Structures are given as C-alpha cells and as structure tokens.
Amino acid sequence: MSIRIATFNMENLFRRPTAFRIEDPVQRKEILDDFATLVALLDRPLYTDDDKTKIADLIKKHRAYDVDPTDPPPIFVNQARPGKDSGLFKTTGSGKSTRVEVTAKGRFAWAGWAELGQDDFELDVVRNTGRVVSEVDADVLLTVEVEDRLTLERFNTQVLAGALGRRPYPYALLIDGNDPRGIDIGILSRHPITSVRSHLFETDPERPNRRLFSRDCPEFEIQLNGTPLVILGNHLKSKFQDDPELRLAQAKRVAEIYRDALERTPHVIVGGDLNDDPDSETAAALGATGLRDVMSHRSYSGLPGTHGDCKSERNKLDYLLLSPELWQEVQHVGLETRGIFANGIKSFDTVTSKADEASDHASLYVDVDL
C-alpha cells in the first residue's frame, strides 16, 4: 500500500480579531480603545456604581455577551459561569432591547476575561492554503503554525470540504504548545491516530527554568496495517531573535525521542520546520541517528529549498527525515511550491501577491510503500 506523508508550514491558519479587519481607522481605533478601557475597568478590585455603568455600556455597545459564530462581536467577555451569582453580568431582553446588568462587586468576584472577538479565516488566503493541501493530497499531513484544534477542524470542514469540495480528513488532532502566539503543530490523517505523546513540559538542560521546546515535539502514532507509524512533529526555535544553542538542544532531544520511538516501531519520521539548513549543527544532530532527508533521495529532482524562492539550500527549513526501514520503501518525493508568491515560482492563478499567498513555505511530501 502506497502512503503519502507530507509536512506543511501553513503560516496563515489563524483566526484574526474582527477589529483588525475594519478598514476605517477611526472605527478600528474606537473598538481597540474601548477594549483597553473595558480591560482596565474589569481589573479593578472593587467596582463603583459608575464603574458598573461604564462596563455595562461597553458590553452592550459591542455585543460583548453575544456568542453567535456567524456574526461574532468585536469584543467578547468570556464568563466561566455566565448568569450565575459568580458571573460578571447578566442580560435580559434581546437584540437592540438587550439590557446588561453588572452583578459582580469586583475583579475577584467573578471568573473570566475580556478578549477581542475573532472571525473565521481570511478566506482568499486560506483557500490558497487549501489548494496546496488538496494538490498534495497526503494520507497523513503534519501541519505547522496552526492556531488550535478547532481552527484545524474548521479548515478541514469549511475550506477543504466546503469551499473546495474535497474529501475532509476523518482525523484531525492538535495539542496546544508552548508558543504564546498560538502557533502549534497538528496533524490531519486518513488513518486512525491511535495515540499522541506530548513533550511540552521538558526543560532546557542548560537553563532548567525554561521549557525546552518552543512549541512541542508531539509523537503522533498512526495505525497502518498492523505496524504503527510514528511521526515526530517539530517547529524548532526560529532564527528570528536567534538562539542557535536552544535550537541545537531541541534537535538533540528530538534525536533521543526518535531513538526511543524506534524501540516501539521501525516506522518513524521526524518532520516539520527545523528552522535550519542541511549543513547546520541542527541537521547534523538528527542525521547522526541514521535519519535520512527525503530531499536527498534519488527520486527527488526539484528545487533545493522549501522557503521563499526555494532556490538555495539556505532556504531549506522543512524536513521529512525517515528511519532506515522507511527509507528503503521510498517511491517518490515531491515539493508543492505553487502556494508561494516569489520570483521564479510559478504560483497558482489565485496567488497574486504576498498578501494572498498560501504560505511562504512549500509543502514537502514522500510516497512510501507500506
């Protein structure tokens, strides 16, 4: 059975605050200023009558009580137990007749927070992301830079199945990682995902007060013909505000996790965005384990990079590294670059600028006979 396995730094798979999409700068600033005012008011230990009036007015003005996903409010107040005595406020009426009454006495009397309301995807951009995923048509796709599991599932159902009319993946999994921006590592699969191991809480050996992995190194186990396939998903430390020592420490730990996984199954892949080129210490630490890069396979004849214009190995950031037994079963290796907008890249006809490109990364894939 031929199985296609791919990795793709999707980059754009995020929901955006609705306020950031408003073209009118005055209206946008008004919402952001009101949000800042509301947050400051909510943080007060005791609410005066005047505070409660201002809070109620801002909640009503921006529909901050509304949970309608088809028309999300620009500001939303998330109450852990809305409508209970421990909540911030209660509402009566509906529509323009909605009345808001602040019932909490102060910040420590209720559980919750205010946040900027979020829309679904910027559809033109994410539709191009979906085109890349559709064209690759992987059986198992490692997804990098995804906001959360709900976003991944919405992409699966609303974009792949809805906007593009393609088969959705029956299995979509993501565990939130350590990155405060919410750029996480997930997986889409046409085969059952039987387990996942997270390494979120491991610490840097040189700095024990700091988490080792910038995101995580999840171990996804896929059920395939009785012999499990384990994929170690990665998004190592970025070169932005570079910390090569941390990235190398992450790679060395990934190598250890890989060796442990080999004791469970001979079918192991290390994949994702390693944020370093093939001549780096990062790549060498993983190559020393016997893992082999699919782009070095004789069946691959494409561009040497996976990022930007992909013209140089210096632009290679994305990897699929195979265990020796999997390497023997490689049939074909490919790189889907048409979601990128760059000089020398033939893009999809729907990719017309950097603003609507699917990602500045290509999707790397390999076909193996399992």
Secondary structure, 3 states (H helix, E strand, C coil): CEEEEEEEEEEEECCCEHHHHCCCHHHHHHHHHHHHHHHHHHCCCCCCHHHHHHHHHHHHHCCCCCCCCCCCCCEEEEECCCCCCCCCEEEECCHHHCEEEECCCCHHHCCEEEEECECCCCHHHHHHHHHHHHHHCCCEEEEEEECCHHHHHHHHHHHHHHHCCCCCCCEEEECCCCCCCCCEEEEEECCCEEEEECCCCCECCCCCCCECCCCCCCEEEECCCCCCEEEEEEECCCCCCCCHHHHHHHHHHHHHHHHHHHCCCCCEEEEEECCCCCCCHHHHHHHCCCCEEHHHCCCCCCCCCCECCCCCHHHCCEEEEECHHHHCCEEEEEEECCCCCCCCCCCCCCCCCHHHCCCCECEEEEEEEC
